[in-house]
Amino acid sequence: MHLPHSHDTAEKIDSALEASREGMRALWISLVALGATAAAQLAVVAVSGSVALLGDTMHNFADALTAVPLGVAFLVGRRAATRRYTYGFGRAEDIAGILIVVTIAASAAYAGYEAVRRLLDPADVTHLPWVAAAGLVGFVGNEVVARYRIRVGRRIGSAALVADGLHARTDGFTSLAVLLGAGGVALGWRWADPVVGLLITAAILLVLKDAAREVYRRLMDAVDPSTVDTAERVLAETPGVLSVGRLRMRWVGHHLHAETDVVVDATLSLVRAHEIAVDAEHRLLHAVPRLTAATIHTDPAHTASHGPLAHHR
């Protein structure tokens, strides 16, 4: 409470850049980890001739490459606002989120196609222990990357990075299918690999639903109701605020913006009313994570000051 602090424009820009840097760091680490995982699997494909493992390897390479549109989005999001894009370019992350959801859908379609094809035309697989080990490596690598992406995405408020983490998790399920399928083939069940593949396709569709819902909510400016409750409580507890009107919050990239109306004593001077609004914004910036701006309009109590606007509402 006693440390000096400020909320000027320069500090907000530095915060935004730091969040973008953290997101870029997560993408690079994920790209290296998944690239190494896929390279290890590719070596096993070369000696085993496993079509299922080949598909999983290509899938992991594709997942690593999903870092590209998200990385571009983080870079674009750093650009300063212009007279045309007055809120800046943070929404580029939402566009990247759409591309990632499409990639997850394509992954589900590909996994389902390969499962059906294998069910109709079974293929022999050699070096089963190596295939199983490669599948396990793929599962562990993807799950580690998924957890890391999701954790960083939630910390910086990036729905696109969270969706990309969920995508990595779907690839882990696909790798696990290779492991289970190899075990079934080892027992003489040639149908095990394609059947497990179909089950994993269903699991991928469930993850797709979660990722699509998160990106959809961000596109529709959805905010956690508990965040709205916190903001309303902080506003109501601000000295000089008599009541709180409509509160609107929206995401721009991985940062929140808020707009609200507060009622103050009608006898206050313009300067004092402004001081109350500034105090309310200051409290909000401390209480609401990732909130970078709040526009607070003060209304005088017991005064019909919005009469001329009534027919517009």
Legacy VTK file of the C-alpha trace (Angstrom):
# vtk DataFile Version 3.0
C-alpha trace
ASCII
DATASET POLYDATA
POINTS 313 float
0.000 0.000 0.000
2.932 2.323 0.688
4.859 1.663 -2.527
4.698 4.397 -5.185
2.765 3.432 -8.282
1.125 4.973 -11.308
-1.283 4.099 -14.086
-0.085 6.325 -16.881
-0.081 5.358 -20.547
3.585 4.346 -20.625
3.119 1.854 -17.798
0.076 0.302 -19.471
1.991 -0.098 -22.743
4.897 -1.727 -20.884
2.454 -4.151 -19.241
0.919 -5.043 -22.599
4.350 -5.597 -24.141
5.420 -7.783 -21.235
2.299 -9.932 -21.634
3.011 -10.263 -25.353
6.631 -11.186 -24.653
5.489 -13.871 -22.227
3.112 -15.213 -24.854
5.854 -15.225 -27.500
8.184 -17.029 -25.110
5.511 -19.681 -24.527
5.090 -20.120 -28.277
8.806 -20.524 -28.927
9.253 -23.036 -26.116
6.231 -24.980 -27.365
7.522 -24.925 -30.935
10.907 -26.354 -29.893
9.357 -29.005 -27.618
6.828 -30.222 -30.179
9.393 -30.084 -32.970
11.726 -32.323 -30.965
8.844 -34.695 -30.174
7.849 -34.976 -33.818
11.459 -35.477 -34.911
11.851 -38.373 -32.477
8.648 -39.946 -33.781
9.752 -39.505 -37.378
12.870 -41.570 -36.691
10.672 -44.445 -35.489
8.388 -44.082 -38.519
11.405 -44.611 -40.757
12.135 -48.045 -39.258
8.622 -49.278 -38.443
6.572 -48.203 -41.434
3.668 -47.357 -39.120
1.084 -45.314 -40.988
-0.677 -44.421 -37.740
2.534 -43.107 -36.227
3.288 -41.233 -39.435
-0.087 -39.510 -39.207
0.517 -38.658 -35.563
3.971 -37.302 -36.398
2.600 -35.068 -39.124
-0.095 -33.992 -36.699
2.505 -32.948 -34.140
4.438 -31.011 -36.759
1.198 -29.224 -37.693
0.518 -28.447 -34.038
3.962 -26.917 -33.661
3.266 -24.740 -36.685
0.038 -23.350 -35.135
2.419 -21.164 -33.123
2.969 -19.140 -36.299
-0.458 -17.398 -36.567
-0.571 -16.855 -32.819
2.941 -15.418 -32.857
1.935 -13.069 -35.669
-1.101 -12.067 -33.613
1.061 -11.223 -30.602
3.342 -9.110 -32.793
0.418 -7.322 -34.441
-1.168 -6.752 -31.037
1.849 -4.679 -29.992
1.072 -2.023 -32.584
-0.199 1.270 -31.229
-3.801 2.316 -31.786
-4.572 4.383 -34.880
-7.431 6.677 -35.877
-9.018 3.748 -37.728
-8.295 1.079 -35.104
-8.875 3.192 -32.021
-8.803 0.225 -29.612
-5.526 -1.048 -31.023
-4.872 -4.446 -32.608
-5.415 -6.801 -29.695
-8.283 -8.494 -31.519
-5.713 -10.132 -33.797
-5.445 -12.796 -31.095
-9.118 -13.617 -31.536
-8.570 -14.124 -35.270
-5.672 -16.453 -34.451
-7.990 -18.278 -32.048
-10.420 -18.922 -34.901
-7.603 -20.376 -37.019
-6.583 -22.637 -34.140
-10.145 -23.885 -33.662
-10.297 -24.647 -37.395
-7.017 -26.559 -37.047
-8.461 -28.616 -34.175
-11.510 -29.398 -36.301
-9.266 -30.459 -39.171
-7.296 -32.649 -36.754
-10.491 -34.363 -35.634
-11.547 -34.911 -39.243
-8.139 -36.309 -40.168
-8.026 -38.618 -37.135
-11.512 -39.910 -37.922
-10.655 -40.465 -41.579
-7.495 -42.396 -40.731
-9.370 -44.522 -38.185
-12.077 -45.469 -40.678
-9.523 -46.122 -43.404
-7.528 -48.382 -41.097
-10.707 -50.205 -40.056
-11.585 -50.937 -43.680
-8.027 -51.716 -44.780
-5.860 -52.918 -41.829
-2.101 -52.595 -42.215
0.720 -54.536 -40.584
2.958 -52.679 -38.167
6.512 -53.738 -37.249
8.781 -52.760 -34.353
5.754 -52.471 -32.066
7.746 -51.637 -28.898
9.333 -48.672 -30.651
5.987 -47.558 -32.037
4.447 -47.754 -28.571
7.352 -45.802 -27.089
7.041 -43.146 -29.778
3.324 -42.845 -29.067
4.051 -42.398 -25.372
6.680 -39.757 -26.142
4.144 -37.935 -28.291
1.530 -38.024 -25.549
3.904 -36.766 -22.829
5.387 -34.060 -25.051
1.991 -32.729 -26.083
0.579 -32.821 -22.565
3.554 -30.892 -21.157
3.215 -28.277 -23.896
-0.572 -28.136 -23.412
-0.298 -27.479 -19.692
2.319 -24.791 -20.270
0.337 -23.005 -22.987
-2.907 -23.108 -21.014
-1.233 -21.841 -17.834
0.490 -18.928 -19.589
-2.610 -18.163 -21.677
-4.789 -17.880 -18.599
-2.191 -15.807 -16.759
-1.945 -13.208 -19.538
-5.616 -13.496 -20.526
-5.065 -14.887 -24.023
-7.983 -17.058 -25.149
-6.098 -17.924 -28.340
-3.114 -19.298 -26.422
-5.446 -21.329 -24.193
-7.146 -22.726 -27.312
-3.734 -23.587 -28.734
-2.960 -25.446 -25.509
-6.185 -27.402 -25.824
-5.173 -28.225 -29.392
-1.859 -29.634 -28.131
-3.851 -31.768 -25.701
-5.881 -33.233 -28.571
-2.645 -34.220 -30.279
-1.597 -35.948 -27.065
-4.773 -38.020 -27.204
-3.953 -38.954 -30.775
-0.473 -40.076 -29.709
-1.997 -42.128 -26.910
-4.184 -43.822 -29.491
-1.018 -44.951 -31.275
0.225 -46.483 -28.012
-3.037 -48.315 -27.304
-3.402 -49.401 -30.896
0.109 -50.850 -30.902
-0.747 -52.801 -27.747
-3.859 -54.200 -29.367
-1.978 -55.218 -32.500
0.618 -56.937 -30.313
-2.221 -59.039 -28.870
-3.374 -59.975 -32.367
-6.282 -57.534 -32.500
-5.741 -55.851 -35.843
-8.954 -53.887 -35.368
-7.713 -52.324 -32.094
-5.823 -49.463 -33.712
-8.721 -48.089 -35.822
-11.318 -48.603 -33.078
-9.230 -46.730 -30.531
-8.670 -44.091 -33.184
-12.426 -43.550 -33.462
-12.723 -43.197 -29.685
-9.921 -40.655 -29.650
-11.636 -38.746 -32.448
-14.670 -38.408 -30.184
-12.396 -37.109 -27.394
-10.878 -34.568 -29.784
-14.375 -33.333 -30.641
-15.050 -32.713 -26.943
-11.871 -30.650 -26.665
-12.867 -28.846 -29.866
-16.146 -27.862 -28.215
-14.327 -26.342 -25.235
-11.845 -24.437 -27.398
-14.562 -23.145 -29.739
-16.678 -22.026 -26.782
-13.779 -20.081 -25.259
-12.928 -18.306 -28.505
-16.626 -17.634 -29.210
-17.101 -16.041 -25.804
-14.088 -13.809 -26.362
-15.400 -12.740 -29.777
-18.767 -11.938 -28.173
-17.106 -9.840 -25.432
-18.088 -12.315 -22.713
-16.618 -11.644 -19.264
-16.630 -13.854 -16.184
-19.656 -12.737 -14.096
-17.514 -12.861 -10.942
-15.260 -10.215 -12.496
-18.280 -7.976 -13.063
-19.396 -8.561 -9.463
-15.952 -7.564 -8.195
-15.917 -4.391 -10.279
-19.411 -3.379 -9.132
-18.495 -3.949 -5.498
-15.325 -1.872 -5.800
-17.226 0.962 -7.474
-19.974 0.911 -4.849
-17.395 1.060 -2.032
-15.628 4.096 -3.519
-16.124 7.139 -1.240
-18.496 9.623 -2.864
-20.223 7.074 -5.117
-23.918 6.862 -4.203
-24.861 4.101 -6.661
-23.521 2.287 -9.691
-25.295 2.225 -13.033
-24.735 -0.084 -15.961
-21.271 -1.656 -16.108
-19.872 -2.850 -19.434
-16.629 -4.780 -19.812
-14.931 -6.213 -22.879
-11.703 -7.918 -23.862
-9.295 -6.388 -26.353
-6.627 -9.005 -26.889
-5.596 -10.115 -23.407
-6.589 -6.882 -21.668
-9.910 -5.717 -20.225
-11.634 -2.381 -20.810
-14.559 -1.121 -18.721
-17.223 1.571 -19.030
-19.696 2.515 -16.319
-21.924 5.240 -14.846
-21.802 6.233 -11.179
-24.155 8.533 -9.305
-22.637 11.273 -7.106
-24.006 14.152 -5.051
-25.513 16.788 -7.349
-24.003 19.619 -5.279
-20.418 18.571 -5.887
-18.125 20.696 -8.016
-16.934 19.412 -11.358
-13.444 19.015 -9.925
-14.678 16.946 -6.959
-16.847 14.732 -9.188
-13.836 14.129 -11.415
-11.712 13.225 -8.389
-14.271 10.587 -7.391
-14.241 9.136 -10.919
-10.428 8.985 -10.912
-10.425 7.307 -7.485
-12.982 4.757 -8.715
-10.864 3.962 -11.787
-7.750 3.672 -9.633
-9.470 1.156 -7.351
-10.718 -0.858 -10.317
-7.254 -1.097 -11.847
-5.987 -2.611 -8.608
-8.926 -4.946 -8.007
-9.625 -6.375 -11.471
-6.845 -8.464 -13.063
-5.742 -7.407 -16.579
-7.946 -4.286 -16.545
-6.002 -1.533 -18.331
-8.613 1.206 -18.813
-11.951 2.278 -17.350
-14.178 5.085 -18.580
-16.325 6.347 -15.689
-19.186 8.778 -16.271
-20.564 10.648 -13.254
-24.295 11.436 -12.985
-25.711 13.951 -10.472
-28.166 12.376 -8.038
-31.917 13.125 -8.318
-31.451 15.064 -11.558
-32.997 14.212 -14.921
-29.833 15.095 -16.809
-30.314 12.552 -19.595
-33.662 13.795 -20.852
-32.418 14.799 -24.328
-31.053 11.246 -24.797
-34.228 9.418 -23.804
-35.504 8.929 -27.365
-32.130 7.406 -28.365
-32.423 4.688 -25.717
LINES 1 314
313 0 1 2 3 4 5 6 7 8 9 10 11 12 13 14 15 16 17 18 19 20 21 22 23 24 25 26 27 28 29 30 31 32 33 34 35 36 37 38 39 40 41 42 43 44 45 46 47 48 49 50 51 52 53 54 55 56 57 58 59 60 61 62 63 64 65 66 67 68 69 70 71 72 73 74 75 76 77 78 79 80 81 82 83 84 85 86 87 88 89 90 91 92 93 94 95 96 97 98 99 100 101 102 103 104 105 106 107 108 109 110 111 112 113 114 115 116 117 118 119 120 121 122 123 124 125 126 127 128 129 130 131 132 133 134 135 136 137 138 139 140 141 142 143 144 145 146 147 148 149 150 151 152 153 154 155 156 157 158 159 160 161 162 163 164 165 166 167 168 169 170 171 172 173 174 175 176 177 178 179 180 181 182 183 184 185 186 187 188 189 190 191 192 193 194 195 196 197 198 199 200 201 202 203 204 205 206 207 208 209 210 211 212 213 214 215 216 217 218 219 220 221 222 223 224 225 226 227 228 229 230 231 232 233 234 235 236 237 238 239 240 241 242 243 244 245 246 247 248 249 250 251 252 253 254 255 256 257 258 259 260 261 262 263 264 265 266 267 268 269 270 271 272 273 274 275 276 277 278 279 280 281 282 283 284 285 286 287 288 289 290 291 292 293 294 295 296 297 298 299 300 301 302 303 304 305 306 307 308 309 310 311 312
